[in-house]
């Protein structure tokens, strides 16, 4: 487990007076720099698991590791300063400016004012908000999407190695939500944090997760795998049913045209539509359908042809 930033080892949470545990012996590891998504039916223990990691809820048994250190019996307040936390309701303090909200944890850690100000401006810029415009504003003066960006900035303020996100985009309209998801992916590509994210939205999980943990009741780990494997190789009937209709088309969005075995170009390919190797099979299929051709030329980023792609090859990549 040397490359794991977060690990839960047999973690259980049992509430008094209940027959079944809320979380029952969960073992799960998240590699450094990875985004792991917790996904499952309502009430399965996703948020409870997240809150166990930073010990907002104390485990009944089991151990929790952060960067190899057993933090199960560490001081909870110090632990939380090492783990950023973003929730759906954002939780900004309405009487504090945006700068004061973001600088809250650095102030408790004793940072000097100059360092805090520089960090606030750096983070506002990082999440796409102009420091000169937004640092002196109050939360009520921002849109929901802007408040969520500030929530992410605040969670990153002390540069924690790990970030926990509980339905961070759940209360936002669909258009803004998609934009924030795109911004999240861009941000993660730059900062490379270890992230555990809870969502009830399969599409969001497929888009944001490097790996997805499908949880059953009591946070029973049913499958922990890449998005493509979750869609194409469900571990059992529970996962297959949870993924549901449309899994095949979703998988096509995850597989790059250049990542599968291409066929030689062969004779005359004049008039074939061209797709880029990094484009998804879904995009390639759409291109072929629009052109009325059953085959496309696949090219690399410099326009060099790599081979051909046919409808039949795409069908072979589509789970039944």
Backbone bond lengths (Angstrom), bond angles and torsions (degrees), N, CA, C in turn:
res aa  C-N    CA-C-N  psi(-1)  N-CA   C-N-CA  omega(-1)  CA-C   N-CA-C  phi
1 X - - - 1.455 - - 1.535 111.03 -
2 X 1.301 117.15 25.35 1.460 120.89 -175.29 1.527 112.43 -65.23
3 X 1.340 117.99 -28.40 1.457 119.34 -177.58 1.518 112.06 -95.91
4 X 1.322 117.78 7.71 1.466 121.01 -178.94 1.530 110.40 -91.61
5 X 1.326 115.69 127.98 1.461 120.29 175.24 1.518 111.11 -83.61
6 X 1.331 116.54 -37.21 1.461 121.88 179.45 1.522 108.69 -125.48
7 X 1.321 116.28 135.53 1.463 119.90 174.39 1.520 110.43 -144.02
8 X 1.324 114.91 131.34 1.456 121.87 170.83 1.519 107.03 -105.40
9 X 1.300 116.85 127.08 1.462 122.33 -175.37 1.528 109.23 -120.26
10 X 1.339 116.07 97.91 1.458 121.28 178.66 1.513 113.55 62.25
11 X 1.320 118.02 36.83 1.465 121.86 -175.34 1.531 110.70 -77.02
12 X 1.322 115.05 129.49 1.463 122.28 179.33 1.524 109.57 -128.38
13 X 1.326 115.86 140.48 1.460 121.74 171.30 1.521 108.11 -128.85
14 X 1.317 114.26 117.26 1.453 120.95 -179.84 1.531 108.72 -123.15
15 X 1.319 115.69 125.56 1.462 120.48 179.12 1.525 109.70 -92.43
16 X 1.336 117.01 143.23 1.468 120.16 179.88 1.537 111.39 -57.37
17 X 1.332 115.46 140.24 1.455 120.17 175.97 1.518 115.02 81.68
18 X 1.341 117.31 7.17 1.471 120.35 179.37 1.521 109.76 -111.98
19 X 1.334 115.64 144.84 1.459 120.28 -179.01 1.526 112.17 -77.51
20 X 1.330 115.55 -38.67 1.461 119.83 -176.28 1.522 110.22 -112.08
21 X 1.316 117.98 146.94 1.464 120.04 178.13 1.521 111.53 -71.13
22 X 1.332 116.62 149.31 1.468 120.73 173.38 1.518 110.26 -69.40
23 X 1.331 114.97 -36.59 1.461 122.42 173.10 1.519 106.35 -134.42
24 X 1.326 116.55 125.96 1.459 119.12 -172.97 1.511 114.01 -119.40
25 X 1.329 116.96 96.10 1.463 121.67 174.13 1.514 114.45 61.70
26 X 1.325 117.16 43.91 1.459 121.25 -176.37 1.529 111.45 -78.20
27 X 1.319 115.61 126.85 1.461 122.48 173.42 1.526 108.00 -118.73
28 X 1.324 115.69 123.15 1.463 120.06 -173.09 1.522 109.14 -157.16
29 X 1.321 117.12 134.37 1.455 121.13 178.28 1.522 111.22 -121.10
30 X 1.330 115.77 142.08 1.468 121.81 178.48 1.522 107.63 -122.41
31 X 1.318 116.09 120.13 1.451 120.91 -177.23 1.524 111.49 -72.12
32 X 1.312 116.06 153.47 1.460 121.88 178.98 1.526 110.11 -59.02
33 X 1.325 116.04 132.29 1.452 121.76 178.55 1.509 115.17 81.19
34 X 1.317 117.07 4.30 1.455 122.49 -175.06 1.531 110.96 -99.65
35 X 1.327 116.24 148.08 1.459 121.41 170.51 1.522 108.14 -103.80
36 X 1.328 115.96 112.91 1.460 121.91 177.50 1.524 108.30 -105.32
37 X 1.318 116.69 130.78 1.461 121.80 -177.94 1.524 109.08 -107.96
38 X 1.333 116.35 130.96 1.461 122.07 173.38 1.516 107.72 -95.15
39 X 1.330 116.66 121.42 1.454 122.71 -173.45 1.520 108.96 -136.06
40 X 1.322 115.74 139.63 1.452 119.66 178.86 1.516 110.64 172.07
41 X 1.328 117.48 175.85 1.467 120.53 -177.77 1.517 112.02 -65.84
42 X 1.317 115.55 160.89 1.461 121.27 179.83 1.524 110.35 -57.07
43 X 1.334 115.25 135.30 1.456 120.32 177.11 1.515 115.07 81.94
44 X 1.352 117.57 11.17 1.463 119.28 -176.62 1.526 113.30 -84.42
45 X 1.338 117.81 -6.71 1.466 120.05 177.00 1.509 114.82 105.95
46 X 1.329 117.65 16.31 1.473 120.07 -178.46 1.527 111.57 -63.07
47 X 1.337 116.39 -54.19 1.466 120.02 -178.37 1.522 111.09 -67.59
48 X 1.320 117.19 -36.75 1.467 120.13 176.54 1.526 110.22 -58.95
49 X 1.332 116.20 -43.48 1.471 120.30 178.31 1.519 110.78 -60.87
50 X 1.321 116.46 -43.95 1.460 120.32 -179.81 1.529 110.70 -60.99
51 X 1.317 116.13 -43.43 1.471 120.21 -177.39 1.531 112.14 -73.60
52 X 1.325 116.41 -20.91 1.462 119.33 173.80 1.530 110.71 -70.75
53 X 1.332 116.23 -33.54 1.468 119.69 -176.14 1.522 111.07 -61.65
54 X 1.350 116.96 -42.65 1.472 117.95 178.38 1.526 112.14 -100.99
55 X 1.315 115.16 12.71 1.466 124.21 172.82 1.527 113.53 58.85
56 X 1.330 116.10 35.06 1.461 119.11 162.60 1.524 108.55 -67.01
57 X 1.321 115.21 -27.09 1.463 123.04 169.53 1.523 106.84 -120.40
58 X 1.305 116.71 133.33 1.460 120.07 -179.08 1.530 110.41 -84.50
59 X 1.327 117.94 134.13 1.470 119.97 177.94 1.523 111.43 -69.66
60 X 1.314 115.62 147.85 1.461 120.49 174.27 1.520 110.10 -74.17
61 X 1.318 115.28 -38.06 1.467 120.53 177.43 1.525 109.02 -157.88
62 X 1.308 116.05 170.25 1.460 121.66 -178.23 1.521 111.76 97.55
63 X 1.327 115.42 174.90 1.463 120.16 -177.39 1.530 110.49 -128.02
64 X 1.332 114.49 150.43 1.456 122.20 -179.95 1.523 107.62 -124.14
65 X 1.319 116.24 130.13 1.460 121.26 -179.12 1.524 109.93 -116.46
66 X 1.338 115.98 138.53 1.452 122.85 172.06 1.523 107.66 -124.25
67 X 1.320 115.73 114.83 1.465 121.94 -178.31 1.530 111.14 53.03
68 X 1.333 115.62 42.42 1.454 121.44 176.64 1.510 115.83 84.99
69 X 1.325 117.36 -8.38 1.471 120.93 -178.69 1.523 110.24 -97.75
70 X 1.329 116.03 130.31 1.456 120.84 176.31 1.530 108.19 -72.80
71 X 1.332 116.34 111.15 1.471 120.74 -176.38 1.524 111.82 -104.86
72 X 1.325 116.29 11.41 1.462 120.16 -177.00 1.526 111.55 -59.05
73 X 1.334 116.17 -35.03 1.470 119.51 -178.33 1.528 112.19 -114.18
74 X 1.336 116.02 14.61 1.464 119.85 176.92 1.525 110.22 -76.20
75 X 1.322 116.07 167.02 1.453 120.36 177.37 1.533 109.40 -64.33
76 X 1.345 118.85 120.90 1.475 120.90 -174.48 1.524 113.30 -60.40
77 X 1.331 117.48 -38.27 1.461 120.01 -178.56 1.525 111.07 -65.36
78 X 1.312 116.77 -42.45 1.466 119.70 178.01 1.529 110.78 -66.08
79 X 1.323 116.27 -37.25 1.460 120.20 177.78 1.518 110.57 -60.85
80 X 1.338 117.35 -45.02 1.468 120.68 -176.66 1.520 112.28 -66.08
81 X 1.329 117.31 -26.40 1.458 119.59 176.53 1.525 111.35 -71.63
82 X 1.332 116.45 -16.42 1.468 121.06 178.01 1.528 112.17 -95.87
83 X 1.319 116.88 -2.58 1.461 121.30 -179.28 1.527 109.08 -131.55
84 X 1.330 117.53 115.92 1.452 121.09 175.82 1.520 110.59 -70.44
85 X 1.345 116.86 150.75 1.465 120.85 -174.90 1.521 108.97 -138.92
86 X 1.331 116.45 122.81 1.462 122.06 -180.00 1.518 108.27 -123.52
87 X 1.343 116.41 127.17 1.460 120.24 -178.91 1.525 110.50 -116.34
88 X 1.327 115.43 166.88 1.456 121.38 -176.78 1.526 111.90 -61.61
89 X 1.315 116.89 -41.24 1.466 120.87 -177.42 1.525 112.78 -81.75
90 X 1.305 117.70 4.83 1.460 126.31 178.37 1.527 111.70 68.42
91 X 1.347 117.80 -55.33 1.459 120.73 176.30 1.510 115.06 76.03
92 X 1.340 117.81 27.91 1.460 120.23 175.86 1.523 109.40 -71.32
93 X 1.334 116.35 146.59 1.459 120.90 178.18 1.530 108.97 -80.22
94 X 1.329 118.18 117.36 1.470 120.97 -171.34 1.518 114.26 -65.55
95 X 1.343 117.95 -26.09 1.463 121.30 -176.83 1.528 112.36 -87.56
96 X 1.340 116.24 -1.78 1.460 120.91 -178.68 1.523 110.02 -109.60
97 X 1.331 116.47 145.71 1.457 120.23 176.59 1.526 110.07 -67.09
98 X 1.312 116.19 167.49 1.462 120.76 177.50 1.527 110.06 -59.78
99 X 1.322 116.80 -42.39 1.472 120.29 179.14 1.522 111.05 -61.65
100 X 1.339 117.39 -42.10 1.457 120.41 -179.87 1.529 111.60 -68.47
101 X 1.343 116.50 -36.27 1.463 119.80 177.06 1.520 111.09 -62.39
102 X 1.324 116.37 -45.91 1.461 120.40 -178.12 1.523 111.28 -68.70
103 X 1.323 116.60 -35.88 1.463 120.93 -175.84 1.514 114.71 -84.85
104 X 1.319 117.71 6.60 1.466 121.15 -173.77 1.526 112.73 -59.55
105 X 1.327 117.55 -53.22 1.466 120.45 -177.73 1.533 111.53 -67.08
106 X 1.339 119.18 -44.87 1.477 117.97 176.27 1.526 112.67 -56.64
107 X 1.351 117.67 -34.92 1.476 119.26 177.85 1.522 110.88 -65.28
108 X 1.346 116.29 -40.78 1.470 118.54 179.76 1.526 111.31 -68.12
109 X 1.328 116.22 -23.01 1.465 120.15 178.25 1.522 112.74 -87.36
110 X 1.335 116.60 -1.16 1.455 120.51 175.02 1.514 115.45 85.78
111 X 1.336 118.09 18.93 1.457 119.89 177.38 1.528 109.46 -65.30
112 X 1.341 117.37 149.22 1.466 119.32 176.73 1.537 109.68 -78.22
113 X 1.328 115.64 161.51 1.469 121.34 -172.85 1.529 112.69 -60.76
114 X 1.307 116.60 -38.09 1.462 120.14 -178.49 1.534 110.75 -65.13
115 X 1.312 116.43 -41.86 1.462 121.30 179.87 1.530 110.64 -67.31
116 X 1.339 116.06 -40.01 1.468 120.42 179.16 1.526 110.77 -64.09
117 X 1.340 115.37 -44.90 1.469 119.11 -179.62 1.535 110.79 -60.98
118 X 1.313 116.59 -43.51 1.467 120.43 179.44 1.524 110.96 -63.49
119 X 1.345 116.47 -39.63 1.462 120.17 179.83 1.528 110.75 -67.87
120 X 1.317 117.09 -40.91 1.475 121.28 178.22 1.525 110.12 -59.58
121 X 1.317 116.43 -48.21 1.467 120.14 -178.98 1.526 111.02 -64.44
122 X 1.319 116.20 -39.41 1.464 120.60 178.72 1.532 110.79 -61.21
123 X 1.333 116.28 -43.43 1.456 120.71 -176.74 1.520 112.02 -73.31
124 X 1.327 117.24 -38.96 1.465 118.96 176.35 1.519 110.46 -59.91
125 X 1.308 115.61 -42.13 1.461 119.74 177.48 1.530 110.62 -64.69
126 X 1.319 116.37 -38.67 1.452 121.63 -178.59 1.527 111.89 -62.71
127 X 1.349 117.45 -38.53 1.465 120.84 -178.70 1.523 112.44 -92.75
128 X 1.335 116.92 10.26 1.457 120.49 172.99 1.505 115.99 83.54
129 X 1.330 117.58 26.51 1.467 121.92 176.94 1.527 108.73 -120.54
130 X 1.312 116.88 125.82 1.466 121.16 -177.66 1.526 110.33 -65.79
131 X 1.330 118.47 120.54 1.468 120.52 -177.73 1.529 112.83 -57.15
132 X 1.331 117.32 -41.78 1.461 119.93 -178.79 1.510 113.18 -62.97
133 X 1.322 116.49 -27.52 1.461 121.04 -179.33 1.521 112.58 -87.55
134 X 1.326 117.31 -38.12 1.462 119.86 -166.63 1.526 115.60 -107.62
135 X 1.317 120.69 -19.06 1.465 119.33 -170.86 1.526 112.69 -64.21
136 X 1.339 118.57 -29.26 1.462 120.13 -177.82 1.533 113.17 -96.78
137 X 1.311 116.97 0.01 1.459 119.86 179.24 1.522 111.19 -79.75
138 X 1.346 114.88 165.70 1.458 121.57 176.81 1.530 108.95 -106.64
139 X 1.325 117.62 157.12 1.470 119.94 -177.00 1.528 114.72 -51.54
140 X 1.334 117.56 -39.16 1.475 119.96 -177.55 1.530 112.31 -64.61
141 X 1.315 117.07 -16.20 1.465 121.15 179.68 1.520 112.61 -88.78
142 X 1.323 117.74 1.55 1.461 122.71 -178.19 1.521 110.35 -112.15
143 X 1.318 115.94 153.06 1.457 121.03 173.85 1.528 109.19 -73.26
144 X 1.344 116.08 169.10 1.460 120.02 178.88 1.508 112.45 -59.96
145 X 1.340 116.40 -41.18 1.456 120.02 178.68 1.512 112.75 -65.65
146 X 1.334 116.50 -38.55 1.460 120.22 178.24 1.525 110.92 -68.08
147 X 1.327 116.86 -39.53 1.462 119.95 177.07 1.530 111.07 -61.80
148 X 1.345 116.27 -38.39 1.458 119.07 179.85 1.526 110.81 -66.04
149 X 1.336 116.91 -36.97 1.469 120.13 175.97 1.526 110.75 -62.89
150 X 1.324 116.42 -40.10 1.463 120.52 177.98 1.528 109.93 -64.81
151 X 1.343 116.05 -37.97 1.461 119.42 177.15 1.518 112.09 -60.20
152 X 1.322 116.33 -40.24 1.470 120.25 176.92 1.526 110.09 -66.40
153 X 1.336 116.73 -43.03 1.464 120.50 179.11 1.529 110.58 -59.87
154 X 1.328 116.99 -43.07 1.467 120.23 -179.97 1.530 111.01 -63.20
155 X 1.338 116.45 -39.63 1.463 120.15 179.69 1.523 111.78 -65.10
156 X 1.334 116.89 -26.13 1.460 121.48 -178.36 1.528 112.89 -93.72
157 X 1.317 117.28 -1.16 1.472 121.41 -167.88 1.523 113.27 -55.82
158 X 1.317 117.42 -45.01 1.467 120.45 -177.57 1.521 112.06 -92.21
159 X 1.338 116.97 15.81 1.458 124.12 178.78 1.526 111.65 54.00
160 X 1.356 117.48 55.51 1.461 120.02 -179.55 1.525 110.57 -71.23
161 X 1.327 117.27 152.49 1.466 119.40 178.98 1.517 113.53 -72.81
162 X 1.341 116.25 -20.78 1.462 120.30 -175.72 1.525 110.48 -134.15
163 X 1.330 114.73 154.15 1.459 121.61 -176.94 1.521 108.49 -136.15
164 X 1.331 116.50 129.53 1.460 122.57 175.91 1.524 108.53 -108.29
165 X 1.341 116.62 133.16 1.460 120.80 -176.85 1.527 108.93 -132.00
166 X 1.337 115.82 118.35 1.463 121.82 -177.14 1.524 109.89 -105.86
167 X 1.325 116.77 101.50 1.467 122.78 -178.35 1.527 110.67 46.34
168 X 1.328 118.55 53.82 1.468 120.37 -170.65 1.519 114.56 -64.65
169 X 1.335 117.56 -23.96 1.464 119.84 -177.31 1.530 112.01 -114.76
170 X 1.326 116.30 14.11 1.457 120.70 -171.79 1.512 115.61 -70.10
171 X 1.340 118.00 -27.65 1.466 120.63 -174.07 1.525 112.46 -100.71
172 X 1.328 116.91 18.80 1.459 121.43 -174.24 1.527 109.34 -114.52
173 X 1.332 116.53 148.09 1.459 120.59 -178.99 1.526 110.61 -60.17
174 X 1.348 117.30 154.83 1.469 120.60 -172.26 1.524 115.20 -56.50
175 X 1.331 117.86 -40.03 1.463 119.98 -177.62 1.525 110.49 -66.99
176 X 1.341 116.07 -48.20 1.464 120.23 178.50 1.520 110.73 -63.92
177 X 1.332 116.13 -36.62 1.461 120.77 -179.88 1.522 111.03 -60.56
178 X 1.341 116.51 -45.34 1.460 119.82 -179.95 1.525 110.95 -64.32
179 X 1.332 116.48 -38.46 1.467 119.57 178.24 1.520 111.13 -64.99
180 X 1.337 116.30 -40.42 1.463 119.20 179.23 1.526 111.26 -68.42
181 X 1.323 117.11 -35.16 1.465 119.70 175.80 1.525 110.43 -61.81
182 X 1.332 116.12 -43.74 1.471 120.23 178.12 1.527 110.38 -62.97
183 X 1.347 116.00 -41.47 1.460 120.15 178.92 1.531 110.62 -65.24
184 X 1.325 116.36 -37.32 1.466 121.12 177.26 1.522 110.56 -60.44
185 X 1.336 117.09 -45.97 1.465 120.52 -179.48 1.524 111.12 -63.08
186 X 1.322 116.91 -40.71 1.465 120.58 177.71 1.526 110.82 -64.51
187 X 1.328 115.65 -42.94 1.466 120.45 -179.89 1.527 110.90 -64.24
188 X 1.327 116.81 -45.21 1.459 120.20 -179.24 1.521 111.58 -64.34
189 X 1.327 117.10 -33.60 1.463 120.07 176.91 1.523 111.09 -63.52
190 X 1.328 116.65 -27.82 1.464 121.18 -179.22 1.528 112.66 -86.59
191 X 1.333 117.09 -39.42 1.463 118.99 -171.69 1.523 113.79 -101.48
192 X 1.337 117.82 -24.64 1.455 121.50 175.08 1.512 115.11 58.29
193 X 1.334 117.85 43.21 1.455 121.10 177.83 1.530 111.24 -77.74
194 X 1.324 114.91 158.69 1.458 120.70 170.53 1.516 107.22 -85.60
195 X 1.330 116.88 121.97 1.466 120.89 -171.19 1.520 110.27 -127.74
196 X 1.325 115.71 135.00 1.461 121.95 167.93 1.513 106.51 -115.73
197 X 1.316 116.48 121.03 1.460 122.14 -173.00 1.523 109.83 -123.38
198 X 1.313 116.37 131.20 1.462 122.22 176.28 1.527 109.01 -100.70
199 X 1.315 116.22 133.15 1.455 120.63 173.65 1.523 108.69 -149.45
200 X 1.338 116.18 157.12 1.462 120.83 172.64 1.529 110.31 -103.39
201 X 1.343 115.87 -0.21 1.458 122.64 -172.41 1.533 109.95 -100.81
202 X 1.327 116.68 112.87 1.458 120.87 -178.16 1.526 111.81 -60.94
203 X 1.325 116.59 -43.13 1.462 119.81 -179.15 1.518 110.91 -60.60
204 X 1.336 116.92 -41.69 1.459 120.79 177.84 1.524 111.28 -63.97
205 X 1.326 116.49 -41.12 1.460 120.81 179.03 1.522 111.03 -61.71
206 X 1.324 116.25 -43.19 1.462 120.70 -179.46 1.514 111.43 -65.72
207 X 1.322 116.21 -34.55 1.462 120.99 -177.31 1.520 112.05 -76.11
208 X 1.329 117.51 -40.17 1.459 121.03 -169.99 1.528 114.30 -98.11
209 X 1.320 117.61 -24.64 1.456 119.55 -170.60 1.518 114.81 -86.91
210 X 1.329 116.28 137.37 1.464 120.77 166.23 1.523 109.10 -76.54
211 X 1.344 115.21 -39.23 1.458 121.52 171.69 1.527 108.54 -136.90
212 X 1.327 115.04 151.36 1.454 121.37 -178.54 1.524 108.45 -121.86
213 X 1.335 115.82 130.01 1.457 121.39 174.57 1.526 108.16 -100.79
214 X 1.319 116.92 112.19 1.465 121.50 175.54 1.518 107.40 -86.50
215 X 1.332 115.67 119.99 1.463 121.00 -176.74 1.524 110.51 -109.49
216 X 1.339 115.47 138.28 1.449 121.36 170.00 1.515 109.45 -95.83
217 X 1.304 117.46 -171.86 1.463 120.88 -179.58 1.523 110.42 -59.39
218 X 1.342 115.13 142.56 1.449 120.36 -176.68 1.510 112.72 72.56
219 X 1.355 115.54 22.52 1.466 121.97 -179.10 1.526 111.73 55.25
220 X 1.323 116.03 35.16 1.468 120.38 175.03 1.522 108.32 -70.51
221 X 1.326 116.99 124.32 1.455 121.09 -177.61 1.531 109.67 -78.63
222 X 1.329 115.91 110.12 1.462 121.11 -177.38 1.526 111.02 -90.78
223 X 1.330 117.09 -42.44 1.460 121.13 177.72 1.513 108.95 -154.98
224 X 1.315 115.94 138.62 1.467 122.59 178.74 1.509 106.57 -133.41
225 X 1.336 116.25 106.06 1.450 118.88 -169.86 1.518 110.29 -159.69
226 X 1.326 115.41 178.58 1.456 120.89 177.35 1.527 109.96 -69.68
227 X 1.334 117.90 158.38 1.470 119.69 177.48 1.525 112.51 -55.20
228 X 1.329 117.75 -43.23 1.465 120.36 -178.59 1.524 111.07 -62.49
229 X 1.333 117.46 -40.79 1.463 120.70 -179.94 1.523 111.45 -69.86
230 X 1.319 117.14 -37.18 1.463 120.36 177.20 1.527 110.26 -59.01
231 X 1.331 116.07 -42.05 1.459 120.25 -179.29 1.528 112.31 -77.09
232 X 1.319 116.49 -43.34 1.458 120.38 -172.84 1.508 115.18 -88.72
233 X 1.339 117.42 -24.49 1.458 120.89 -176.68 1.526 110.46 -137.00
234 X 1.343 117.69 63.37 1.476 119.54 179.96 1.522 110.92 -59.77
235 X 1.340 116.04 139.60 1.462 120.83 -173.36 1.519 112.64 -68.40
236 X 1.334 116.93 -31.32 1.466 119.88 -178.96 1.524 109.41 -158.99
237 X 1.319 115.85 -175.07 1.466 121.02 -177.51 1.528 111.75 -64.82
238 X 1.345 116.76 -31.41 1.469 119.78 179.14 1.523 110.67 -61.86
239 X 1.327 116.52 -46.98 1.466 120.36 179.81 1.519 110.17 -66.54
240 X 1.340 116.95 -44.36 1.463 120.52 -179.68 1.524 110.74 -59.30
241 X 1.325 116.75 -42.14 1.462 120.10 179.38 1.524 110.79 -69.86
242 X 1.331 117.05 -38.12 1.462 119.94 -179.46 1.522 110.92 -66.28
243 X 1.327 116.46 -41.93 1.462 120.54 177.07 1.516 110.18 -64.67
244 X 1.345 116.21 -43.60 1.452 121.37 170.30 1.512 115.35 72.27
245 X 1.327 113.48 -167.75 1.466 121.59 -178.55 1.526 110.02 -61.92
246 X 1.314 114.80 147.76 1.465 119.97 177.38 1.514 113.48 90.48
247 X 1.348 116.94 1.82 1.461 119.26 -178.15 1.521 111.95 -60.82
248 X 1.333 115.93 -39.00 1.460 119.35 -177.92 1.522 111.08 -60.85
249 X 1.337 116.67 -46.61 1.459 119.62 -178.80 1.523 110.99 -68.97
250 X 1.327 117.44 -34.46 1.458 119.65 176.89 1.524 110.11 -62.78
251 X 1.325 116.73 -39.98 1.457 119.85 -178.73 1.525 110.66 -64.99
252 X 1.326 116.85 -35.69 1.455 119.44 179.33 1.524 111.63 -61.66
253 X 1.324 116.56 -26.91 1.464 120.13 178.52 1.519 112.14 -75.38
254 X 1.331 117.13 -15.01 1.460 121.36 -174.90 1.526 113.29 -100.24
255 X 1.332 117.16 -15.40 1.463 120.93 -175.62 1.524 109.25 -102.30
256 X 1.329 117.11 125.55 1.463 121.60 179.83 1.523 110.46 -77.40
257 X 1.323 115.79 142.86 1.462 121.03 -178.56 1.521 111.49 -58.11
258 X 1.331 117.35 -35.36 1.449 120.61 -178.29 1.511 114.98 -82.51
259 X 1.342 116.99 -2.77 1.464 119.97 -176.26 1.520 112.90 -90.58
260 X 1.338 118.25 -11.43 1.453 120.21 179.28 1.533 109.18 -102.05
261 X 1.316 115.76 169.58 1.456 119.80 -179.00 1.525 110.18 -71.21
262 X 1.313 116.31 117.91 1.455 121.56 -179.20 1.529 110.30 -92.17
263 X 1.316 115.67 157.15 1.456 121.19 177.97 1.527 109.62 -93.53
264 X 1.349 117.74 152.49 1.469 120.04 177.21 1.526 110.59 -59.49
265 X 1.314 115.62 150.66 1.461 119.78 -179.50 1.528 111.52 -65.95
266 X 1.296 117.51 -38.21 1.453 119.37 178.66 1.519 112.03 68.72
267 X 1.329 117.37 -151.27 1.469 124.57 -173.51 1.518 114.49 -59.01
268 X 1.298 115.44 -130.41 1.469 122.40 -172.34 1.521 110.40 -78.60
269 X 1.324 116.26 118.38 1.455 119.69 176.43 1.524 111.55 -116.25
270 X 1.320 115.75 21.90 1.461 119.92 176.37 1.537 109.58 -62.16
271 X 1.305 115.13 135.70 1.455 119.96 179.22 1.510 114.85 89.39
272 X 1.334 117.10 -8.12 1.464 118.84 176.34 1.534 109.64 -68.89
273 X 1.302 117.93 142.01 1.464 118.70 172.91 1.528 109.90 -69.46
274 X 1.308 116.23 154.48 1.463 120.39 -179.04 1.518 109.73 -113.56
275 X 1.321 116.32 136.49 1.462 121.97 174.14 1.516 108.35 -125.90
276 X 1.325 115.78 152.18 1.457 121.37 178.47 1.525 110.41 -84.61
277 X 1.318 115.46 146.91 1.465 120.67 -177.26 1.522 112.36 -57.48
278 X 1.358 117.09 -32.72 1.462 119.16 -177.48 1.527 113.28 -82.64
279 X 1.334 116.67 -9.22 1.462 119.18 177.01 1.522 110.12 -70.64
280 X 1.331 116.45 152.60 1.461 120.96 -178.29 1.522 110.82 -75.90
281 X 1.332 114.56 160.83 1.464 119.23 174.96 1.526 110.93 -61.65
282 X 1.311 116.94 -31.83 1.466 120.57 176.94 1.531 109.82 -61.94
283 X 1.329 116.70 -44.94 1.464 120.51 178.99 1.519 111.02 -66.28
284 X 1.333 116.75 -37.69 1.457 120.54 178.85 1.524 110.69 -64.79
285 X 1.339 115.73 -42.91 1.465 119.84 178.70 1.528 110.64 -62.87
286 X 1.329 115.71 -42.54 1.463 119.71 178.21 1.526 111.02 -60.82
287 X 1.333 116.69 -41.44 1.467 120.84 178.68 1.528 111.38 -61.61
288 X 1.335 116.38 -43.04 1.465 120.46 179.79 1.523 111.73 -66.27
289 X 1.325 116.58 -41.78 1.460 119.98 179.88 1.525 111.01 -63.26
290 X 1.319 116.13 -41.20 1.462 120.19 -179.50 1.527 111.94 -66.98
291 X 1.332 116.16 -31.07 1.472 119.59 -178.01 1.528 112.07 -88.92
292 X 1.332 116.12 -12.81 1.453 119.60 -177.82 1.514 113.88 75.55
293 X 1.326 117.71 15.92 1.471 121.58 -179.95 1.526 109.57 -109.65
294 X 1.319 115.83 151.16 1.456 121.55 -178.63 1.528 112.67 -96.17
295 X 1.304 116.46 6.21 1.461 120.31 -178.06 1.526 108.98 -148.68
296 X 1.330 116.23 147.40 1.459 121.26 178.73 1.517 110.00 -133.10
297 X 1.316 115.30 153.89 1.458 122.20 174.41 1.526 107.77 -88.51
298 X 1.322 116.94 131.25 1.467 121.85 178.24 1.524 108.37 -103.87
299 X 1.344 115.78 125.82 1.469 121.25 -177.39 1.518 110.57 -120.93
300 X 1.339 115.90 154.96 1.461 119.52 176.22 1.521 110.00 -83.93
301 X 1.331 116.32 -175.26 1.458 120.86 -175.54 1.512 114.07 -63.89
302 X 1.325 117.22 -20.26 1.463 121.46 178.58 1.520 112.43 -96.79
303 X 1.339 116.64 6.53 1.456 120.53 178.07 1.515 114.65 85.61
304 X 1.340 117.35 5.86 1.466 120.04 -179.99 1.527 109.49 -79.15
305 X 1.332 118.52 130.52 1.469 120.43 -179.57 1.526 111.73 -68.34
306 X 1.330 115.40 135.20 1.463 121.47 -179.29 1.516 111.97 -105.81
307 X 1.329 116.87 -23.14 1.454 120.88 -176.73 1.506 109.68 156.74
308 X 1.321 115.41 -169.31 1.462 119.65 -179.43 1.515 110.87 -118.47
309 X 1.313 115.31 155.13 1.459 123.25 -178.79 1.515 107.74 -128.97
310 X 1.327 116.24 132.05 1.456 120.58 -177.85 1.520 111.13 -116.35
311 X 1.334 115.38 164.10 1.459 119.99 173.37 1.525 109.95 -56.01
312 X 1.323 116.46 -42.78 1.472 120.82 -177.13 1.521 111.50 -60.06
313 X 1.337 116.34 -39.65 1.469 119.88 179.31 1.524 110.68 -65.51
314 X 1.329 116.66 -38.04 1.463 120.29 178.57 1.525 110.12 -66.50
315 X 1.328 116.61 -41.26 1.471 120.41 178.48 1.521 110.52 -60.02
316 X 1.335 116.90 -38.77 1.466 120.26 179.32 1.527 112.02 -64.02
317 X 1.333 116.60 -25.49 1.456 121.09 179.32 1.518 112.29 -87.56
318 X 1.326 117.39 -2.82 1.458 121.89 -175.07 1.508 109.24 -98.88
319 X 1.352 118.49 117.96 1.465 119.38 179.12 1.515 111.29 -64.20
320 X 1.321 116.26 145.41 1.468 121.00 -178.81 1.513 110.83 -68.26
